[in-house]
Amino acid sequence: MADVRVATQTWKVGDATITSVVEDQIDIPAGLLFPAATAADVLRHPWLVPDWADAQGNIGLRTQAFVVEIDGITVLVDPCVGNGKVRWLPVWNDLDLPFLERLADAGCIPDAVAIVVHTHLHADHVGWDTHKDGDAWVPTFTAARHLYTEAELEYSRTSQLAGEDVYADSIAPILDAGLADIVEPDADLGHGLRLEPTPGHTPGHTSMWIESNGEHALLTGDFMHHPVQFAEPQLAEIADADVEVARATRRRMLHEMARTGALVLAAHFPNRPAGRVHADGAAWRFVPE
């Protein structure tokens, strides 16, 4: 029986196919991700159990990328942490995980990727862009254009955490290889793909809309970290650069997700990462698909 924690999942949106490729998944106390949250805050919403939380109020946290196939092209969104990289967070440090094998099992080899989209440039969203070749970090998706916003590049250059350098090992090699394109945060990428500015978690954070045959999906990136934030949108994630801007983005996008009826897919949602947003009293609820 497949392990749901790492199983590949696929959804159709019109003629587009979206596939989740999992790097890893862990369970943590809610307060580690949301400093103001307690287990009681999670358990106040029984619909979170068992898909996204356990009976003790611990929450699941996944790292995954999404492969989007549309109009004959392959787009990779947020390629996770990567192997062998020095990271300050112990669960991300010096990983040795079969992500590329899982990517291949999902029908996607690195040379097939035409575009790499980054919702932002934290370590867990750019890592597989490069891999080690001898002593050098070199591009993994050598046929792909890698998209960045200028605000996000500047934030990454100037906001590294102690003991790691995400810019040097996962971004600069792409720029040096001539594989990078700087785009506007609301860029129309063609093929029914469009970026939406969703700042707060980082200054240049974007999300990506997919439209095909009148159907819509939204890849949120990290303006939502866990389904508990649908019910408790005020909860700030520990790495939010601007807490109030992030809250305003969540509230704005919750209304937009509900209005459009879009299929919503979030980078860190465990087990069942895709669903739709429904009003639930004074807040919202995430209903999986």
Residue, then its C-alpha position, 0 to 999 in steps of 0.5 A: m500500500a502506497d505511503v500517503r505521506v509521500a505518494t504522488q497525486t494528480w489533479k485535472v483542471g480543464d486540459a491542465t494536469i497538476t501533479s504533487v511530487v513530495e520531498d518529505q513530510i513531518d509532524i510537529p506541534a502547531g506552535l513550532l510553525f505558528p508561535a501564537a498557536t496551541a494544540a487547542d487552537v487546532l482541535r477547535h476545528p475537528w475537520l482538520v483531523p485526520d488529514w492535516a492534524d492528529a488527535q493531539g493537535n500536532i500538524g503535518l508539514r510537507t515539502q512538495a513541488f508541483v508539476v504543471e503540464i499544459d499546452g504541451i509544456t512542463v512547468l515545475v513550481d517550487p522545487c523544495v530543499g534539495n540534497g546535500k545543502v547546508r541549512w540551519l533547520p536540522v530537518w532540511n540540513d544535508l538531505d539525502l532524499p529520492f526527490l528526482e526519482r519521484l519526479a521521474d516516477a511522476g513522468c517528469i525528467p529534468d530535461a523536460v522542464a521548460i519553466v521553473v516558477h518560484t513563489h519565493l526564494h526561501a530554501d525550501h522552494v529553490g533547492w533542487d534548482t541546483h545539485k552538486d557536481g564535484d565542488a560546484w553547484v550546477p543547474t538541474f533543469t538545464a532546458a528551463r527558464h527560471l523565473y524570479t521577481e526583482a524584489e524577491l531576488e533582492y530579499s534573498r541576496t540580503s536576508q540569508l540566515a546564519g550558517e547558510d547561503v541559499y542565494a549562493d548555492s541555489i540561485a546564483p548558479i542559475l543566474d550565472a548559467g544564463l537560465a534566469d528571467i526577471v518577471e513582474p509579480d503579476a506577469d502573464l506567463g502565457h498558456g493560461l498561467r498568471l502570477e499574482p502578487t501575494p506579499g507578506h511571507t516575503p516581500g516579493h512573494t507571488s502565487m500562480w493561477i492556472e486557467s484551462n477551459g474555464e476551470h481555475a487552480l491556484l498554487t498558493g506558495d506560502f501565503m498559506h502554510h497549513p489548512v488551520q489558517f483558513a479557520e484562523p487566518q490571523l495566525a502568523e507563520i514563524a518566517d513571515a517577513d511582514v506579519e500584517v501584510a501577510r495577514a492582509t494577503r491571506r484575507r484578500m486571497l481567501h475571498e478570491m479563492a472562494r469567489t472563483g471556486a478555484l482548486v487550491l494547492a499549497a506547498h506545505f499542506p500534508n496528505r491532501p494538499a488540494g481542495r476548495v475554499h468554503a465559507d464556514g461561519a465567520a471564517w473559512r474551511f478547506v475541503p479536500e479533493 
